[in-house]
């Protein structure tokens, strides 16, 4: 007998382009809808994975789905938008100045001094260091950065830094690196 899927336990599913290039993660429900509508096919199943039931149908939730038709990724979409959440993710949630937990972002060259709001000028920071730095330059404080800030490399940067990667996804994520 098949176990019904728990609504509180959603399994992320890797979505591949028609060329087997990883695109993004989708919810288990979205993956099943793509399969049932004929827009995607299941590539890999999880052993003892969840199952969605209807009155006449039981659909196993796949670990990986592949689109039937090629989706072109716009060139501008390869560099993600600069947001607080994205900067914190890029810097691993650590302050660029003291390596403690970061909860805000800071402009290395303050905007009041001509600094731009761009990936190469924004780092994750803790509130204490952000206040201590204020609108001063790093040289004025005798501080330095342990890394050179840069834009994340491509639209898959979020997938490459996942804490828990399904072992079934690894061959496809390695292909994208």
N, C-alpha and C positions, 0 to 999 in steps of 0.2 A: 504494500500500500504506500502511496506517495504522501509525504508530509506537506501540509500547506505551508506556504512561505509566511514568515512573520513580518508584519508590516513595520515593526520597529527595527528590523535588521535588513537594511538595504545594502546590496552588494554593488560596488562600482564595476562597470564593464568598460574594457578598452575598446574604443571605436577606431577601426582602421579604414583608410581610404581604399578604393578599389585596387590600388597598387601595393597594398599591405603596409603603407606608411601610416604610423600612428597619428591620429588627429587629436583626440581628447578622451576624457572619461565621461561616460554617461551613466545615468541611473539604471538599475536593473529593469525598471518599468519601461524606460525609453528604449532600451535594447530589445525588449520583447515586442514593443509596438513596431519598431523598425523591421523586425523579422516577420511579424504577422502581416505587415503591409507590403512585403516583398521588396523593400528598399535595402535590406541587408540580409546577410546569411551568417549563421553561427560558425565560427572558426574553431573554437575550443570550449569545452564544457568543464566545469569543476566537478570532481568526483563528489558524489553525494550533495550536489548543489541544490539551491532552492528551486521550487517549482511553482509556477503560477497556474491556477485552475480557473476554468469557466465551467459552464454546465456540460459542455461536450468536448472540452479540450484541456489538455495539460501541456504546458510549455516549460521546458527546463530553461532556467536562466543561464545564458552562456557567460563565459569569462571574457571572451573576445568576439566581437562582431565585425564583419567587413561590409562596407557599402557596395552596392551593386554597380553604381556609377561613380566615375571619378569626380571628386570635388576639388576645384582649384583654390588654393589658399592665396589670398591677395598678398602682395609683397609687403604692404603696410602692416599686415597682421602678424608678421614675423617678429616685430619688436612690440612687446606688450605695453599697454598704457602705463604711465608712471602714476602709481597710486601708493598710498601709505602701506596698504596690505602687501603690495608687490615688493616694495623696498624691504619691508621686514622679512618677507619670505626669501628674497635674494640674499640678504645678509644673515640668514639663519636665526633671526630673532635676537641677535646679539648686538650690543652697542659697539660701534666702530672705534670708539675712543677708549673704553675700559673693559670690553668683552662681557659685561654684565647683561642681564635681560633687558632688551630694548622695548620701549613702549611708544616711541614717537620717531619722527624723522628730522634730520637736520641738513641744512644747506652748507656744504663745506665752505664755499665762498658765499657769504650771506647775500641775500637778494638786495639788501640796502647798499651793498658795495658792488653791485653789478653782476652778481652770480645769477646764473640761469636756473630755471626749474627743469632740469634734465637729468637723465640717469647718471651722467658722469659727475654731477655736483650734489647728489643727494645720498645720504647714508642713514642707516638705522642708528638711533641714539636712545640712551636712557634720559629721563627727564632732568636728572641732576646735571649731567654733562651738557645737555642742550641749554639749560639755564646758565651754567657756568661759562659756556662758550659765548652765548649771546650773539652779538653782531661782529665779533672779532674774527680775525683770520687765525688759522692754526699756528702760523709762525709767531704771531704775537703772544701766544700762550705757551709756545715751546712744545706743542703737540704734533703728532704725525699719525697718518693713517697706516694700518698694517696691510692695506690692499688698495688698489686703484679702482675706484667705482666705475662700473661699466654697465651697459644695458644687457639684460639677459639675452642669451644666444638662441633666438628662435622661439617659435610658438610652443615648443615641447619642454621648455625649461621647467615648468611646474611638475611635469611627469617624471623627470629625471631625478628630482629631489624628494620623491615620496618616501615617507618613513616606512610604510609597508607596501612592498611591491609584490603582487601576485606572481608566483614563479612561472605561471603560464605566459605572463606578459614579457618577461625578460628578453626573449629573442627579438621581439618587435621593438622594444625600447632601445636595445643595443643597436639595432638597424638604424634608428633615428639619431643616434649620438654622433 
